[in-house]
Amino acid sequence: MSGTSQDELIVIDIASNSKFYSLSARNNEAITLINNETGKSKDVKILRSFEFTSDRKMMTVIVKIGPRTFAFCKGADTSLEPRLINMTS
């Protein structure tokens, strides 16, 4: 198992032991996930990746899963929290 950080390795390990999805394969263009209950695979297309920088203190990956597009971010709380939108109002 390989990852860019210890945090990523922990997330991959937890996912593989969950009832949801595990990482099967990845490259710069796509990720393949395996449903841990059914064994079926799901392809996730990577549209854009913004690598971690010391200025942003975060990284972002934009992916397409079926017809939907998502942005996944990870980074320092001090970088992510100010960017959050209050969804309760």
DSSP file (Angstrom, degrees, kcal/mol; ACC not computed):
  #  RESIDUE AA STRUCTURE BP1 BP2  ACC     N-H-->O    O-->H-N    N-H-->O    O-->H-N    TCO  KAPPA ALPHA  PHI   PSI    X-CA   Y-CA   Z-CA
    1    1 A M              0   0    0      0, 0.0     2,-0.3     0, 0.0     8,-0.1   0.000 360.0 360.0 360.0 133.3    0.0    0.0    0.0
    2    2 A S        +     0   0    0      6,-0.1     2,-0.3     7,-0.0     3,-0.0  -0.955 360.0 161.3-130.9 151.2    1.4    3.4   -0.9
    3    3 A G        -     0   0    0     -2,-0.3     3,-0.1     1,-0.0     4,-0.0  -0.963  46.9-112.1-156.9 168.4    0.3    6.9   -0.3
    4    4 A T  S    S+     0   0    0     -2,-0.3     2,-0.3     1,-0.1     3,-0.1   0.686  97.9  12.4 -82.2 -17.6    1.6   10.5   -0.2
    5    5 A S  S  > S-     0   0    0      1,-0.1     4,-1.9    -3,-0.0     5,-0.1  -0.966  77.0-106.9-151.2 165.0    1.3   10.8    3.5
    6    6 A Q  H  > S+     0   0    0     -2,-0.3     4,-2.0     1,-0.2     5,-0.2   0.875 119.7  56.7 -61.7 -37.7    0.7    8.8    6.7
    7    7 A D  H  > S+     0   0    0      1,-0.2     4,-2.2     2,-0.2    -1,-0.2   0.916 106.3  49.5 -59.2 -44.1   -2.9   10.3    6.9
    8    8 A E  H  > S+     0   0    0      1,-0.2     4,-2.4     2,-0.2    -1,-0.2   0.899 108.8  52.2 -64.0 -40.9   -3.6    9.0    3.4
    9    9 A L  H  X S+     0   0    0     -4,-1.9     4,-2.2     1,-0.2    -1,-0.2   0.890 109.5  50.0 -61.8 -39.2   -2.4    5.5    4.3
   10   10 A I  H  X S+     0   0    0     -4,-2.0     4,-2.6     2,-0.2    -2,-0.2   0.918 110.4  49.2 -65.8 -44.0   -4.6    5.5    7.4
   11   11 A V  H  X S+     0   0    0     -4,-2.2     4,-2.5     1,-0.2    -2,-0.2   0.914 111.5  49.4 -62.5 -42.9   -7.7    6.5    5.3
   12   12 A I  H  X S+     0   0    0     -4,-2.4     4,-2.0     2,-0.2    11,-0.2   0.913 112.2  48.5 -62.2 -42.8   -7.0    3.8    2.7
   13   13 A D  H  X S+     0   0    0     -4,-2.2     4,-0.9     2,-0.2    -2,-0.2   0.921 112.2  47.7 -64.6 -44.7   -6.6    1.2    5.5
   14   14 A I  H >< S+     0   0    0     -4,-2.6     3,-0.7     1,-0.2    -2,-0.2   0.915 111.2  51.8 -62.8 -42.8   -9.8    2.2    7.2
   15   15 A A  H >< S+     0   0    0     -4,-2.5     3,-1.6     1,-0.2     5,-0.3   0.891 104.6  56.0 -61.6 -39.7  -11.7    2.2    3.9
   16   16 A S  H 3< S+     0   0    0     -4,-2.0    -1,-0.2     1,-0.3    -2,-0.2   0.754 110.9  45.0 -67.1 -21.8  -10.5   -1.3    3.1
   17   17 A N  T << S+     0   0    0     -4,-0.9    -1,-0.3    -3,-0.7    -2,-0.2   0.293 100.4  90.8-101.7   9.1  -12.0   -2.6    6.4
   18   18 A S  S <  S-     0   0    0     -3,-1.6    -3,-0.0    -4,-0.2     4,-0.0  -0.351  85.3-115.0 -94.8 177.9  -15.3   -0.7    6.0
   19   19 A K  S    S+     0   0    0     -2,-0.1    18,-0.3    17,-0.0    -3,-0.1   0.250 100.2  62.3 -93.2  12.3  -18.6   -1.8    4.5
   20   20 A F  S    S-     0   0    0     -5,-0.3    16,-3.4     1,-0.2    17,-0.5   0.576 101.8 -31.0-104.5-110.5  -18.2    0.9    1.8
   21   21 A Y  E     -A   35   0A   0     14,-0.3     2,-0.3    15,-0.1    -1,-0.2  -0.877  42.0-157.6-122.7 149.9  -15.4    1.2   -0.8
   22   22 A S  E     -A   34   0A   0     12,-2.3    12,-2.6    -2,-0.3     2,-0.5  -0.910  31.4-106.1-119.4 150.7  -11.8    0.3   -1.1
   23   23 A L  E     +A   33   0A   0     -2,-0.3    10,-0.2   -11,-0.2     3,-0.1  -0.645  38.7 170.7 -74.7 124.7   -9.1    1.7   -3.3
   24   24 A S  E     -     0   0A   0      8,-3.2     2,-0.3    -2,-0.5     9,-0.2   0.813  62.1 -17.8-101.1 -45.5   -8.3   -0.8   -6.0
   25   25 A A  E     -A   32   0A   0      7,-1.5     7,-3.2     2,-0.0    -1,-0.4  -0.985  57.8-177.2-157.7 158.1   -6.1    1.2   -8.4
   26   26 A R  E     +A   31   0A   0     -2,-0.3     2,-0.2     5,-0.2     5,-0.2  -0.984   8.4 162.7-158.0 153.4   -5.2    4.7   -9.3
   27   27 A N        -     0   0    0      3,-2.3    19,-0.0    -2,-0.3    -2,-0.0  -0.776  61.3 -72.5-148.1-165.2   -3.1    6.8  -11.7
   28   28 A N  S    S+     0   0    0     -2,-0.2     3,-0.1     1,-0.2    21,-0.0   0.648 129.1  38.2 -72.5 -13.6   -3.1   10.5  -12.7
   29   29 A E  S    S+     0   0    0      1,-0.3    17,-2.4    16,-0.1     2,-0.3   0.670 120.3  11.1-111.1 -22.6   -6.3   10.0  -14.7
   30   30 A A  E     - B   0  45A   0     15,-0.3    -3,-2.3    33,-0.0     2,-0.4  -0.990  48.5-146.2-157.3 160.0   -8.6    7.7  -12.8
   31   31 A I  E     -AB  26  44A   0     13,-2.5    13,-3.1    -2,-0.3     2,-0.5  -0.988  15.5-151.3-126.6 137.7   -9.3    5.9   -9.5
   32   32 A T  E     -AB  25  43A   0     -7,-3.2    -8,-3.2    -2,-0.4    -7,-1.5  -0.963  14.3-168.8-112.4 124.8  -10.9    2.5   -9.4
   33   33 A L  E     -AB  23  42A   0      9,-3.0     9,-2.7    -2,-0.5     2,-0.5  -0.825  10.3-146.9-109.0 149.5  -12.9    1.7   -6.2
   34   34 A I  E     -AB  22  41A   0    -12,-2.6   -12,-2.3    -2,-0.3     2,-0.5  -0.974  19.3-125.6-117.2 128.0  -14.3   -1.7   -5.2
   35   35 A N  E  >  -A   21   0A   0      5,-3.1     4,-2.6    -2,-0.5   -14,-0.3  -0.605  18.0-148.1 -69.1 120.3  -17.6   -2.0   -3.3
   36   36 A N  T  4 S+     0   0    0    -16,-3.4    -1,-0.2    -2,-0.5   -16,-0.1   0.705  93.1  43.1 -67.9 -20.0  -16.6   -4.0   -0.2
   37   37 A E  T  4 S+     0   0    0    -17,-0.5    -1,-0.2   -18,-0.3   -17,-0.1   0.860 128.2  23.0 -91.7 -40.6  -20.0   -5.6    0.0
   38   38 A T  T  4 S-     0   0    0      2,-0.1    -2,-0.2     0, 0.0     3,-0.1   0.673  90.0-131.3-102.5 -19.7  -20.7   -6.5   -3.6
   39   39 A G     <  +     0   0    0     -4,-2.6     2,-0.1     1,-0.3    -3,-0.1   0.442  58.6 141.0  81.3  -1.2  -17.2   -6.6   -5.1
   40   40 A K        -     0   0    0     -5,-0.1    -5,-3.1    -6,-0.1    -1,-0.3  -0.473  46.9-128.7 -76.0 146.1  -18.3   -4.4   -8.0
   41   41 A S  E     -B   34   0A   0     -7,-0.2     2,-0.4    -2,-0.1    -7,-0.2  -0.641  16.3-162.5 -96.2 154.8  -15.9   -1.8   -9.3
   42   42 A K  E     -B   33   0A   0     -9,-2.7    -9,-3.0    -2,-0.2     2,-0.4  -0.996  12.1-142.3-135.5 127.6  -16.6    1.9   -9.8
   43   43 A D  E     -B   32   0A   0     -2,-0.4     2,-0.5   -11,-0.2    23,-0.4  -0.761  10.4-164.0 -93.7 136.0  -14.4    4.2  -11.9
   44   44 A V  E     -B   31   0A   0    -13,-3.1   -13,-2.5    -2,-0.4     2,-0.5  -0.979  12.5-144.2-119.7 118.3  -13.7    7.7  -10.8
   45   45 A K  E     -BC  30  64A   0     19,-2.2    19,-2.5    -2,-0.5     2,-0.7  -0.714   9.9-138.7 -86.8 128.0  -12.3   10.1  -13.4
   46   46 A I  E     + C   0  63A   0    -17,-2.4    17,-0.2    -2,-0.5     3,-0.1  -0.774  23.7 176.7 -86.4 115.6   -9.8   12.7  -12.1
   47   47 A L  E     -     0   0A   0     15,-2.6     2,-0.3    -2,-0.7    16,-0.2   0.856  65.5  -9.5 -86.2 -39.2  -10.6   16.0  -13.9
   48   48 A R  E     - C   0  62A   0     14,-1.7    14,-3.2     2,-0.0     2,-0.4  -0.974  55.7-156.8-161.2 144.0   -8.0   18.2  -12.1
   49   49 A S  E     - C   0  61A   0     -2,-0.3     2,-0.7    12,-0.2    12,-0.2  -0.995   1.5-163.8-129.2 129.3   -5.6   17.9   -9.2
   50   50 A F  E     - C   0  60A   0     10,-3.6    10,-2.2    -2,-0.4     3,-0.1  -0.928  25.6-141.0-111.2 104.9   -4.2   20.9   -7.2
   51   51 A E        -     0   0    0     -2,-0.7     7,-0.2     8,-0.2     2,-0.1  -0.144  28.4 -85.1 -65.9 158.9   -1.2   19.6   -5.3
   52   52 A F        -     0   0    0      5,-0.1     2,-0.3     7,-0.1     7,-0.2  -0.391  49.5-178.1 -62.2 135.2   -0.4   20.7   -1.8
   53   53 A T     >  -     0   0    0      5,-0.7     4,-2.8    -3,-0.1     5,-0.5  -0.952  37.9-122.1-131.5 157.2    1.6   23.9   -1.5
   54   54 A S  T  4 S+     0   0    0     -2,-0.3    -1,-0.1     1,-0.2    -2,-0.0   0.770 113.5  53.8 -69.4 -23.7    2.9   25.7    1.5
   55   55 A D  T  4 S+     0   0    0      1,-0.1    -1,-0.2     3,-0.1    -3,-0.0   0.936 118.7  31.6 -72.9 -47.8    0.9   28.8    0.5
   56   56 A R  T  4 S-     0   0    0      2,-0.2    -2,-0.2     1,-0.0    -1,-0.1   0.807  87.2-153.7 -79.4 -30.6   -2.5   27.0    0.2
   57   57 A K     <  +     0   0    0     -4,-2.8    19,-2.3     1,-0.2     2,-0.3   0.827  67.7  71.4  56.0  34.3   -1.7   24.5    3.0
   58   58 A M  E     - D   0  75A   0     -5,-0.5    -5,-0.7    17,-0.2     2,-0.3  -0.976  68.0-139.1-162.5 164.7   -4.2   22.2    1.3
   59   59 A M  E     - D   0  74A   0     15,-2.8    15,-2.1    -2,-0.3     2,-0.4  -0.954  15.1-161.1-129.8 155.1   -4.7   20.0   -1.8
   60   60 A T  E     -CD  50  73A   0    -10,-2.2   -10,-3.6    -2,-0.3     2,-0.4  -0.998   6.5-168.1-138.6 138.6   -7.8   19.5   -3.9
   61   61 A V  E     -CD  49  72A   0     11,-2.6    11,-2.9    -2,-0.4     2,-0.5  -0.997   9.6-155.6-126.5 127.2   -8.9   16.9   -6.4
   62   62 A I  E     +CD  48  71A   0    -14,-3.2   -15,-2.6    -2,-0.4   -14,-1.7  -0.907  23.8 176.2-103.3 124.6  -11.8   17.4   -8.7
   63   63 A V  E     -CD  46  70A   0      7,-2.7     7,-2.7    -2,-0.5     2,-0.5  -0.857  28.4-137.5-129.1 160.2  -13.4   14.1   -9.8
   64   64 A K  E     -CD  45  69A   0    -19,-2.5   -19,-2.2    -2,-0.3     2,-0.6  -0.984  17.0-177.5-118.7 122.3  -16.4   12.9  -11.9
   65   65 A I  E >   - D   0  68A   0      3,-2.5     3,-1.8    -2,-0.5   -21,-0.1  -0.945  67.5 -49.1-119.9 106.0  -18.3   10.0  -10.5
   66   66 A G  T 3  S-     0   0    0     -2,-0.6   -21,-0.1   -23,-0.4   -24,-0.0  -0.500 122.6 -21.4  62.8-131.9  -21.0    9.0  -13.0
   67   67 A P  T 3  S+     0   0    0      0, 0.0     2,-0.3     0, 0.0    -1,-0.3   0.530 122.7  87.9 -84.8  -4.6  -22.9   12.2  -13.9
   68   68 A R  E <   -D   65   0A   0     -3,-1.8    -3,-2.5     2,-0.0     2,-0.4  -0.695  62.0-149.4-103.0 148.5  -21.8   14.2  -10.8
   69   69 A T  E     -D   64   0A   0     -2,-0.3     2,-0.3    -5,-0.2    -5,-0.2  -0.938  17.4-175.8-115.5 136.2  -18.7   16.2  -10.2
   70   70 A F  E     -D   63   0A   0     -7,-2.7    -7,-2.7    -2,-0.4     2,-0.5  -0.935  19.8-147.3-130.7 151.3  -17.1   16.6   -6.8
   71   71 A A  E     -D   62   0A   0     -2,-0.3     2,-0.5    -9,-0.2    -9,-0.2  -0.989  16.3-166.3-116.5 121.7  -14.2   18.5   -5.2
   72   72 A F  E     -D   61   0A   0    -11,-2.9   -11,-2.6    -2,-0.5     2,-0.4  -0.929   8.9-173.7-108.9 129.8  -12.3   16.7   -2.4
   73   73 A C  E     +D   60   0A   0     -2,-0.5     2,-0.3   -13,-0.2   -13,-0.2  -0.928  10.5 178.9-123.9 145.6  -10.0   18.8   -0.3
   74   74 A K  E     +D   59   0A   0    -15,-2.1   -15,-2.8    -2,-0.4     2,-0.3  -0.993  30.2  95.0-141.2 146.1   -7.6   17.9    2.5
   75   75 A G  E     -D   58   0A   0     -2,-0.3   -17,-0.2   -17,-0.3   -18,-0.1  -0.993  68.0 -19.5 166.9-168.3   -5.3   20.2    4.4
   76   76 A A    >>  -     0   0    0    -19,-2.3     4,-2.3    -2,-0.3     3,-1.5  -0.364  51.8-127.6 -67.0 141.0   -4.7   22.3    7.5
   77   77 A D  H 3> S+     0   0    0      1,-0.3     4,-2.6     2,-0.2    -1,-0.1   0.874 110.2  60.2 -54.8 -38.6   -7.8   23.3    9.5
   78   78 A T  H 34 S+     0   0    0      1,-0.2    -1,-0.3     2,-0.2    -2,-0.0   0.717 111.0  40.7 -67.0 -19.3   -6.6   26.9    9.3
   79   79 A S  H <4 S+     0   0    0     -3,-1.5     4,-0.3   -22,-0.2    -2,-0.2   0.806 120.5  40.4 -93.1 -36.6   -6.8   26.8    5.5
   80   80 A L  H >X S+     0   0    0     -4,-2.3     3,-1.4   -23,-0.2     4,-0.6   0.907 104.3  62.9 -81.2 -43.5  -10.0   24.8    5.1
   81   81 A E  G >< S+     0   0    0     -4,-2.6     3,-1.3     1,-0.3    -1,-0.1   0.869  99.5  52.7 -56.3 -44.1  -12.2   26.3    7.8
   82   82 A P  G 34 S+     0   0    0      0, 0.0    -1,-0.3     0, 0.0    -2,-0.1   0.737 107.9  54.5 -64.7 -18.8  -12.4   29.9    6.3
   83   83 A R  G <4 S+     0   0    0     -3,-1.4    -2,-0.2    -4,-0.3    -3,-0.1   0.552  84.2 109.1 -90.2  -8.3  -13.5   28.4    3.0
   84   84 A L    <<  -     0   0    0     -3,-1.3     2,-0.4    -4,-0.6    -3,-0.0  -0.390  62.5-137.9 -71.4 145.3  -16.4   26.5    4.4
   85   85 A I        -     0   0    0     -2,-0.1     2,-0.9     2,-0.0    -2,-0.1  -0.872  20.4-116.9-103.5 135.3  -19.9   27.7    3.6
   86   86 A N    >   -     0   0    0     -2,-0.4     3,-0.6     1,-0.2    -2,-0.0  -0.611  32.4-177.2 -72.0 106.6  -22.6   27.8    6.3
   87   87 A M  T 3   +     0   0    0     -2,-0.9    -1,-0.2     1,-0.2    -2,-0.0   0.472  68.6  71.7 -86.0  -3.0  -25.1   25.3    4.9
   88   88 A T  T 3         0   0    0      1,-0.2    -1,-0.2    -3,-0.0    -2,-0.1   0.637 360.0 360.0 -89.9 -14.2  -27.6   25.7    7.7
   89   89 A S    <         0   0    0     -3,-0.6    -1,-0.2     0, 0.0    -2,-0.1   0.482 360.0 360.0 -93.6 360.0  -28.8   29.2    6.8
